Amino acid sequence: MLPAAQRLRRRDEFTTAVRGGRRAGRGAVVVHLTLPSSHPHDPDQPASAAAPQPARAGFVVSKAVGGAVVRNQVKRRLRHLSRERLATLPAGSTLVVRALPQAADRSYQRLGVDLDKAIAAARGV
C-alpha cells in the first residue's frame, strides 16, 4: 500500500498530471509523468512550498478492464509495482498510471515490465 502522502486523490491532481505530464504507453499501461520544475526555489513561493514533496502516484482503471474484482486486482498490482518505482523518481514528481483492458490478463511480472518501459519512455531515458 502507498502511504497517504504518496497518493493522488483529487480530480485536479490527476488533471494536472495528465495535461502537464509526458505520456508514454507500453504494453498494458499508459503513464503520465510530471517531473518537478527545474527551478525548485522560486522566490515568489512561500518557504513552506519550497520543502521537497515526495513523488506521488495515482491510478486509473476503467470498467473496460473488467468487473470490480478484476479492476481492484489490477489496481492493487499497479499500486504495489509503483511503490517500488516511486523511489527512483525525483522528489515532487507525479505519476498517473492508466491500465488498458489487456492489463486484466497480464501476469504481475509482465505488468512490471510494461510499467518500467513506460516510465523509462516518459522520462526520455
N, C-alpha and C positions, 0 to 999 in steps of 0.2 A: 504494500500500500504506500502511496506517496504521502508525505507529510502535507498538512493543510497549506503551509507556506509555499509549496511547490506545485499546487494545483490551480488551474484556471477554472473559475466557476461562473463568472458573469458574462453575459452576452457581449458586452462591449470589449471585454478582454479577448474573446475569441475573434470578434470582428476586426479589432486592431491587428491581431496576429495574422489573420488570413489576408487582409488587404495590404498590410505593410510588409509582410514577410516574403521570403523567397520560397517558391513552391517547387517540389520535386516529387515525382511518383515513381515507385519501383515495386513491381510485383503486386501485392495486395494492399499496399498502403500509399497514401499521399501525405506528405508532410509540408507544413508551412512553418518556416523558421525565421524568427525575427531576432537578429543579433543586436546587442546594445550599441548605442551610438558611439562614434569614435571620440566624442568629446564628453566623457563622463562627468566632468566638473564644470558644468555650465554655471557662470556667475549669477544668472538670473534665477536659479533654483535655490530653494532653502537648503540649509545644511542637512536636514533630515532626509531630503530627497537624494542627497549625494551618497548616502550609505548604499553599498552594493546589495542588490536584491538577488536571491538565489535564482537559478534557472528554473523555469516553470513549464508545466505541460498540461495540455487539455486533449480530450479525445472526442471524436465524432464517429458514432457507429449508428448508422441509419437502419430503418426497418428493411431496407434492401438486403442487408447482410443476413437476416433471418429473424426468427422469433425471439422473444425476450430472453430465453435461456441461452440461445446461441449468441445474441448480442452481448449479454453480460459476460459470457465466457471469453469472447474476443476482446472486450474491454479490459477484463482482468489480465489477460495475457499481455496486451499492449501496455497497460499500466506498469506491470512488473518489468517488462523489457525496457521501457522508457526510464524507469527509476535508475537502472544501471547506467544508462547513456547520458542522463542529465548532468552527471558529474564531469563529463568530458566537454560540456558546453560552457562558454564564458558566463560569468555571473550576469544576471539581467536578461538572459536570452529567454525567448518564449517559443515553445514548440507545440504546434497543434497537429495531431495525428488523426487522419481520417481513414477509416477502414473501408475498403471496397468489398463488394459482395463475395469475391473469392477468398477473403480472409477467413470466412467460416470453415473452409476446407483445408486451410494451411496448418501444418504442424507448428508447434511452438518454435522449433529451431528455424524453420523456413521463414516464419514471421519475423524472427530476429534478424535474419539475413536481409530480408526486404527492408526492414526498418533501418539497419545500418547503411545500406546502399542509398536509401532515400535521404537520410541525414547527411551523408557524405556529399551527395549531389547538391543538396540545398546549401551546404557550406562552401561549395565550389572547390572541394578537395579532389 
